């Protein structure tokens, strides 16, 4: 037998052997018998049930998380808008504000000091000056006689009466409430107001300015009317430009 | 002489140890391929004994028979006819014939000694 012939025979018998073995293995897959008794089966069942319960719990937790994320996503923008709106309202003075601050009382001068009967009128110029001073010294929110001072607040004399936001200021003592950023600011404002020139000038109008001690909690009421904006128009966003 | 037997043993061991098994639906093809391979092998032995052995015929016959048998079985599956039985029958008959020839030749050789 030639060498080549032997080699090819060997090769082919090897392949046949391989195929036989594989076929044998595939056909003769040993039958796996279940030899567990009732007790073992029960234990196995228990284990599987625990696993199932655990998996269900996990699924539930994940679903809940998913739902939370969903609602968060939905409410996120709405909440942001609401927050912005509230912030803007607060800035515009449409909400009651409570914070550290100072209360200033403007009252009539005692009658004994006066020579004869006089009108007690608060001049708008003086009030404006006082207001400017307050703003200069760090006032954040101010109300005069229960009227909130906002950006569009007008203090002026109409028919002999000083009016703020269209309401008369003739009931003395008049209370000016000032809210500052911090209590330290309130103290500083208090000190400055004690030596304020504007306060002194009220004396000319037969009025007395009394600055009360700074408090931790002073409440300034909200602006009562709705803010009317005239001559302003929102920009029409029609060209897709921002 | 003993090398082919050694090859067979090595092949079987390899197959058993490799932990390799084919899916159930393909075991038909493999069985028929085994049959074809065996047929070729015995045909080769007979040819060798009759001194008409041809290397090319033997090796090409081996692969060609396997492929033919497998494709016949495949066709049978798709036609809904058990065509692989035809292959089994053909190979079986040829296997018997080949073995019978080998037997006679061996007997004749023995008796002449």
Interface residues (C-beta under 8 A of the other chain):
Chain A: X1 X4 X5 X6 X7 X8 X9 X10 X11 X12 X13 X14 X15 X16 X17 X18 X19 X20 X21 X22 X23 X24 X25 X26 X27 X29
Chain B: X1 X3 X4 X5 X6 X7 X8 X9 X10 X11 X12 X13 X14 X15 X16 X20 X21 X22 X23 X24 X27 X30 X31 X33 X34 X37 X38 X40 X41 X44 X48 X53 X55 X58 X59 X62
